[in-house]
Amino acid sequence: MSIGTLVNGLTEIFRVTIEVAPARSGLQLVLSIGNNIRLDELGLIPADAIVVQELLKLSC
């Protein structure tokens, strides 16, 4: 799922996503949080999650 810039800076949306993602087996969480959120604002991040400020997309 991609939510793009719709939630740019809405820390709580990212926190909830991180919290519920482990319940979805077979998926890996990859979050690009932008420059308006700091990693330390997100709480505990699962070891297998990838959380970065910027993520380059490949064009299809």
N, C-alpha and C positions, 0 to 999 in steps of 0.2 A: 504494500500500500504506500502510496506517496501522497502526502498532504501539502507538499510544496510550501509556498510562502503564506498560506492561509493562517498558520499559527505562529508566525515569526514573532518571537519574544514572549509567547505564552508558556511560561515555565511549567505551570500545572498540567498542561496537556502532555508535555514530554514526560513529566513525573508519572502520570497515570499510565501512559504507554509503556514505560519501563516496568512499572509494577505489574501490569497484566500480561505482558508479552511472554513470560516464561510458561504461562498456562497453555500456550499454543505450541504443542510439540511439533517438531519437524520444521520449524521456521527459525531463522536467525534475525535478530533485531539489529538493524542498521539505521542510525539516526544522524542526520546532519542538523545541528542545532543553531547554526548561524552565529552571528557575532553579538547578539543581544542577550544570550544566556551563557552563564559560566558552568562548567562541568560540576563544580562543587555545589551548585544550586539544585542538582538533579537527585541527590541522595545516593543510595546504594545502586550501583549499576552491575548487572550480572556479568560474570567473567567472560561469557561467550558473546556479549553484545559489542557492537562497534559503534562508538559515539565520537563524532568529530565535528569541528566547526563548519568545515566545507567539504563537500563530496562532489567530485566531478561525475557527470552523467555521460554515459555512452549514448550516442544517437542510434536510433533503430533503423 
